[in-house]
Amino acid sequence: MMTTLLLGQTLSFTGDPFLQPWEECVLHHAHGGVLVEGGHIRAVGDGQALRSAHPQAQVRDYGRDLILPGFVDAHMHYPQTGIIASWGKRLIDWLNTYTFPEEMRFADPAYAREVADRTLDLALAHGTTTLCSYCTIHEGSVDAFFEAAAARGMRVVAGRTCMDRDTAPEGLRDTAQSAHDESARLIARWHGRGRAGYAITPRFSPTSTAEQLEALGALWAANPTCLMQTHLSEQTDEVEWVRGIYPGARDYLDTYEAHGLLGPRGVYGHVIHLEPREVDRLAEVGAAAIHCPTSNTFIGSGLFDLVGLKGRGVVTGLATDTGGGSSFSMLRTMATAYEIAQIRGHAVHPSQLLWLATEGSARALHLDGTVGRLEAGAEADMVVLDLASTPVIAQRAERARDLWELVFPTLMMGDDRAVRATWVGGQPVARPG
């Protein structure tokens, strides 16, 4: 079994920097090392000490570059890769104009494979090693995504999107029964196979009948190790739309809760315009709220209350929401999360942003300890960042007085040029092209 030693600066966490002083939960080695063997991290520590203790290890020396866990994108739509950065008005207009016509193309398995390959290669080029994705109503779209991930050795979560209400176009509608049965087949085929995990996926309440939500709630109860992903309170007009469709519900979250779709493995995207009861229930059950900052600004959805929700004990992850989001880069996503928090009156620390993009998102997907961590026992998915990747970042980094002044310019201005290397399962990934 080959042993590899990566040398460079290393940064890892012993706790959540939103819940305790970041100084107490950050481990930084200026001359660090990560020992990798059999697809897992065997040790993290002083680079010279690890080199002396393991002279047989193959060495990859990244100098002053920063070695981190691979980024974890907790909410995205791989079928929307082709329509990223499409001009639109509000959410429903955007869905009808771009998303739904594009998703109809995924009835063609060859097209689904093409887009799945492109999506995962783009993610890896940006240092993202784990994604949680929506597919389309077509079983083949799910197979294509999982097959592409398996070919790259990636840990991913995905699910067949379910929509049976006439608010979705005819070419993308299923039934309560077909959504249940096809999702069940996909769970049997993919959940727990290699590095794949399944997420039961009602798109959102406005495109599912109560009967479909009930059927998917029963499916989740029968498969409790699956995740359940959906959307919640993205835009104010969407919330009013839900209120009209489900007049008996206490609030938007109740449309899921009443049908067995609220639980600790629930992953809810956007989660901006919440009622106090909804915040309480998310915290009580341990469900995850996923922050999609570039999407929320691009489509004009609103300002996610990152610090407020973390303070209330809500599990929180970070996501690109491509193609509603305008970038595959988790660096750009962190930058927008910082800007939104600033508007809400909070200066989020760089350590908190990095934690959110790695361990925080992994925790939201119930993968904490598996990915998103730079520690012994975790799977060896890593990103290596060049902290002077462009002239403007380099000149700012030269003035850095400490680690965070060195890292922060890359978080604010970095893109795929900052990604020196991406490692998946203990192996370096060849950059596309």
C-alpha positions in Angstrom: 0.0 0.0 0.0 1.5 3.3 -1.1 2.0 6.0 1.6 2.1 9.6 0.5 3.1 12.7 2.5 1.8 16.1 1.5 3.9 19.0 2.8 2.7 22.5 3.1 0.7 24.7 5.5 -2.1 22.8 7.1 -5.3 24.1 8.7 -7.8 22.0 10.6 -10.4 22.4 13.4 -11.1 20.8 16.7 -14.5 22.5 17.1 -17.1 24.8 15.6 -15.7 28.4 15.5 -19.2 29.8 15.5 -19.8 28.3 18.9 -16.5 28.9 20.6 -13.6 31.4 20.1 -11.9 30.5 16.9 -8.5 30.7 18.6 -9.5 27.6 20.7 -10.5 25.4 17.8 -8.0 26.1 15.0 -4.9 23.9 14.4 -2.4 25.5 12.0 1.0 24.1 11.1 3.1 26.6 9.1 5.3 23.7 8.0 2.8 20.9 8.2 2.2 17.5 6.7 -0.6 15.1 5.9 0.2 11.4 5.7 -2.1 9.5 3.4 -2.5 5.8 3.0 -5.2 3.6 1.5 -7.5 6.5 0.6 -7.5 7.8 4.2 -5.6 10.3 6.2 -3.3 8.5 8.6 -1.7 11.5 10.4 -1.6 15.3 10.4 1.1 17.3 12.1 4.6 18.8 11.8 5.9 18.0 8.3 9.5 17.4 9.2 8.5 15.1 12.0 6.2 13.1 9.7 8.9 12.9 7.1 11.5 11.5 9.6 9.0 9.0 11.0 7.9 7.8 7.5 11.0 7.9 5.2 9.4 5.5 2.8 6.5 7.9 2.0 6.3 9.5 -1.4 6.5 13.2 -0.8 4.5 15.9 -2.5 5.9 19.3 -1.4 3.5 22.2 -1.8 5.8 24.7 -0.1 3.8 27.6 1.4 0.5 26.5 -0.1 -2.4 25.8 2.2 -3.7 22.2 2.5 -7.3 22.0 3.6 -10.1 19.3 3.5 -11.8 19.3 0.1 -14.7 21.7 -0.1 -18.2 20.3 0.5 -21.1 21.8 -1.6 -24.2 20.9 0.3 -26.9 22.0 -2.2 -26.6 22.1 -6.0 -28.4 21.1 -9.2 -26.1 19.4 -11.7 -28.8 19.5 -14.4 -28.6 23.3 -14.3 -24.9 23.4 -15.2 -25.7 24.4 -18.8 -27.9 27.4 -17.8 -25.7 28.9 -15.1 -25.6 32.7 -15.2 -28.9 33.0 -17.1 -30.6 36.4 -16.9 -33.9 36.2 -15.0 -36.4 38.0 -12.8 -37.8 36.1 -9.8 -37.5 32.4 -8.9 -40.7 31.2 -10.7 -39.9 33.1 -13.9 -36.3 31.6 -13.8 -37.6 28.1 -13.3 -40.1 28.3 -16.1 -37.8 30.1 -18.5 -34.6 28.2 -18.0 -34.7 25.3 -15.5 -37.7 23.3 -16.6 -36.9 23.3 -20.3 -33.3 22.3 -19.6 -34.3 19.5 -17.2 -36.6 18.0 -19.9 -33.4 17.3 -21.9 -32.3 14.8 -19.3 -34.7 12.2 -20.6 -31.8 11.5 -22.9 -29.3 9.4 -20.9 -26.4 10.5 -23.2 -27.0 14.1 -22.4 -27.3 13.4 -18.7 -23.9 11.6 -18.8 -22.3 14.6 -20.7 -23.5 17.1 -18.2 -22.7 14.9 -15.1 -19.1 14.6 -16.4 -18.8 18.3 -17.0 -20.3 19.2 -13.6 -18.0 17.0 -11.6 -14.9 18.1 -13.5 -15.8 21.8 -12.9 -16.3 21.1 -9.2 -13.0 19.3 -8.9 -11.2 22.1 -10.7 -12.6 24.5 -8.0 -11.5 22.2 -5.2 -14.9 20.8 -4.4 -14.7 17.0 -3.7 -18.2 16.3 -2.3 -21.5 17.5 -3.7 -25.1 17.0 -2.7 -27.1 17.4 -5.9 -30.7 17.3 -7.2 -31.1 15.3 -10.4 -34.3 15.4 -12.6 -37.4 13.2 -12.6 -35.6 10.8 -14.9 -34.0 7.7 -13.3 -31.2 7.9 -15.9 -30.2 11.4 -14.7 -29.5 9.9 -11.3 -27.6 6.9 -12.7 -25.5 9.3 -14.8 -24.5 11.4 -11.8 -23.6 8.5 -9.6 -21.7 6.7 -12.4 -19.7 9.9 -13.1 -18.9 10.3 -9.4 -17.9 6.6 -9.1 -15.5 7.0 -12.1 -13.8 9.8 -10.3 -13.9 8.2 -6.9 -15.9 11.0 -5.4 -18.2 10.9 -2.3 -21.5 12.4 -3.4 -25.2 12.5 -2.4 -28.0 12.9 -4.9 -31.6 12.1 -5.6 -34.3 11.9 -8.2 -36.4 15.2 -8.1 -40.1 14.5 -7.5 -42.9 16.8 -8.9 -46.5 15.7 -9.4 -48.5 19.0 -9.1 -49.6 20.8 -12.3 -47.4 23.8 -11.2 -44.6 21.8 -12.9 -44.7 21.4 -16.7 -46.2 18.2 -18.1 -42.9 16.9 -19.3 -41.5 16.9 -15.8 -44.4 15.6 -13.8 -44.6 12.2 -12.2 -47.2 10.8 -9.7 -47.1 10.1 -6.0 -46.7 6.4 -6.8 -44.1 6.7 -9.5 -42.0 9.1 -7.3 -42.1 6.6 -4.5 -41.4 3.5 -6.6 -38.6 4.9 -8.8 -36.9 6.6 -5.8 -37.1 3.2 -4.0 -35.4 1.5 -6.9 -32.7 4.1 -7.0 -32.1 3.8 -3.2 -31.6 0.0 -3.6 -29.3 0.6 -6.6 -27.1 3.4 -5.2 -27.4 4.2 -1.5 -24.3 3.0 0.3 -22.7 1.7 -2.9 -19.0 2.8 -2.8 -19.0 6.5 -1.9 -22.6 7.2 -2.9 -25.4 8.3 -0.7 -29.1 8.9 -1.6 -31.3 11.9 -0.8 -35.0 11.6 -1.2 -35.9 14.7 -3.1 -39.2 16.5 -3.4 -38.3 19.7 -5.3 -40.4 21.8 -3.0 -44.0 22.0 -1.7 -45.4 24.0 -4.6 -44.6 21.3 -7.1 -45.8 18.3 -5.0 -49.2 17.3 -3.9 -49.9 16.3 -0.3 -50.2 12.7 -1.6 -46.7 12.8 -3.0 -45.2 14.4 0.1 -47.0 11.7 2.1 -45.5 8.9 -0.1 -42.0 10.3 0.1 -42.4 10.7 3.9 -43.2 7.0 4.1 -40.3 6.2 1.9 -37.9 8.1 4.2 -39.3 6.4 7.2 -38.6 3.1 5.5 -35.0 4.2 4.6 -33.9 6.3 7.6 -30.2 6.4 6.7 -31.0 8.4 3.5 -31.0 12.1 3.6 -34.1 14.1 2.5 -33.4 17.3 0.6 -35.8 20.1 -0.5 -36.2 23.9 -0.6 -37.7 26.1 2.1 -38.6 29.8 2.2 -36.3 31.0 -0.6 -38.4 34.0 -1.6 -41.3 35.9 -0.1 -43.6 35.4 -3.1 -42.8 31.7 -2.9 -43.9 31.6 0.8 -47.2 33.3 -0.2 -47.6 30.7 -3.0 -47.2 27.9 -0.5 -49.7 29.5 1.9 -52.3 29.5 -0.9 -51.7 25.9 -1.9 -51.6 24.6 1.7 -54.0 26.9 3.6 -54.2 24.5 6.6 -50.4 24.5 7.2 -49.0 26.5 10.2 -46.1 27.7 8.0 -44.0 26.6 5.1 -42.0 24.0 7.2 -45.3 22.5 8.3 -46.0 21.4 4.7 -43.1 19.0 5.1 -43.5 18.2 8.8 -47.1 17.2 8.4 -46.1 14.5 5.9 -43.1 13.0 7.6 -40.5 15.2 5.9 -38.9 16.8 8.9 -36.1 15.1 10.7 -32.4 15.2 11.6 -31.3 14.0 8.2 -33.4 16.7 6.5 -31.4 19.2 4.4 -33.3 22.4 3.5 -32.0 24.8 0.9 -32.1 28.6 1.2 -34.2 28.9 4.5 -34.3 32.7 4.4 -37.8 33.9 5.3 -38.5 31.9 8.4 -41.2 32.2 11.1 -40.0 31.8 14.7 -41.7 28.3 15.0 -39.8 27.1 11.9 -36.4 28.1 13.5 -37.3 26.4 16.7 -38.3 23.2 14.9 -35.2 23.0 12.7 -33.1 23.4 15.8 -35.1 20.9 17.9 -34.9 18.1 15.4 -31.3 18.8 14.2 -32.2 19.5 10.6 -29.8 21.4 8.4 -30.3 24.8 6.8 -28.1 25.3 3.7 -26.8 28.8 2.9 -26.8 29.5 -0.8 -25.3 33.0 -0.9 -24.5 33.5 -4.6 -27.9 32.2 -5.6 -29.7 34.3 -3.0 -28.1 37.4 -4.3 -28.3 36.5 -8.0 -32.0 35.7 -8.0 -32.7 38.4 -5.4 -34.1 36.0 -2.8 -32.9 37.7 0.4 -30.3 37.7 3.2 -29.7 34.5 5.0 -29.3 34.9 8.8 -26.1 32.9 9.2 -25.0 34.1 12.6 -28.6 34.2 13.9 -29.3 30.6 12.9 -26.0 29.3 14.2 -26.7 31.1 17.5 -30.1 29.4 17.7 -28.4 26.0 17.3 -29.5 25.3 13.7 -27.1 23.0 11.8 -25.9 25.0 8.8 -24.0 24.2 5.6 -22.8 26.2 2.6 -23.6 25.7 -1.1 -23.2 27.1 -4.5 -26.7 26.2 -5.6 -25.5 26.0 -9.2 -27.0 26.9 -11.6 -29.2 29.3 -9.6 -25.9 30.3 -8.0 -23.5 32.0 -10.4 -20.2 30.2 -9.6 -18.9 26.7 -9.0 -16.3 28.2 -6.7 -16.7 27.6 -2.9 -14.2 30.5 -2.6 -16.6 32.8 -4.4 -19.4 31.4 -2.3 -17.5 32.1 1.0 -16.9 35.7 -0.3 -20.6 36.3 -0.8 -21.5 34.7 2.5 -19.1 37.2 4.1 -20.7 40.1 2.3 -24.2 39.1 3.2 -23.2 38.7 6.9 -21.7 42.2 6.7 -25.0 43.6 5.5 -26.7 41.9 8.4 -24.1 43.5 10.8 -21.8 40.6 11.4 -18.1 40.3 10.4 -17.7 36.6 9.9 -14.1 35.4 10.6 -12.1 33.6 7.9 -11.9 30.5 10.1 -15.7 30.4 10.3 -16.0 30.6 6.5 -13.5 27.8 6.0 -15.2 25.7 8.6 -18.6 26.2 7.0 -17.3 25.2 3.5 -15.7 22.0 4.8 -16.7 20.5 8.2 -19.9 22.5 8.5 -21.3 21.3 5.2 -20.1 17.8 5.9 -21.9 17.8 9.2 -25.1 19.1 7.5 -24.9 16.0 5.2 -24.2 13.7 8.1 -20.7 13.1 6.7 -18.7 14.7 9.5 -15.7 12.7 10.4 -15.8 11.1 6.9 -15.1 14.1 4.7 -14.6 17.8 5.5 -11.9 17.2 8.1 -8.1 17.1 8.0 -7.5 14.5 10.7 -6.5 10.9 11.1 -9.2 8.5 10.0 -11.0 10.9 7.6 -11.1 10.1 3.9 -8.3 11.7 2.0 -10.2 14.4 0.0 -8.2 17.6 0.1 -7.7 20.9 -1.7 -4.3 22.7 -1.9 -4.6 26.5 -2.2 -2.1 28.8 -3.7 -2.4 31.9 -1.5 -0.8 34.2 -4.1 -2.6 32.9 -7.2 -3.0 36.3 -9.0 -1.1 39.5 -8.9 -3.7 41.4 -6.9 -3.9 38.6 -4.3 -0.1 38.2 -4.2 0.5 41.9 -3.5 -2.0 41.8 -0.7 -0.6 38.6 0.8 2.8 40.1 0.9 1.5 42.6 3.5 0.0 39.8 5.7 0.9 40.1 9.4 -0.7 36.7 10.4 -2.3 33.6 8.9 -5.7 35.2 8.5 -4.5 38.2 6.6 -2.7 35.7 4.4 -5.8 33.6 3.8 -8.5 36.2 3.6 -7.6 37.7 0.2 -7.9 34.3 -1.4 -11.3 33.8 0.2 -12.5 37.1 -1.1 -10.8 37.2 -4.5 -9.8 33.6 -5.3 -11.2 31.3 -8.0 -10.1 28.1 -9.7 -6.6 29.7 -10.3 -6.1 29.4 -6.6 -6.5 25.7 -6.6 -3.0 24.2 -6.8 -4.3 20.7 -6.5 -7.3 18.6 -5.6 -7.0 15.2 -4.0 -9.8 12.6 -4.0 -9.5 9.3 -2.1 -5.8 9.9 -1.6 -5.1 10.5 -5.3 -4.3 13.8 -7.1 -6.9 14.7 -9.7 -5.8 15.7 -13.1 -7.2 19.2 -13.9 -9.6 19.2 -16.9 -7.9 20.0 -20.2 
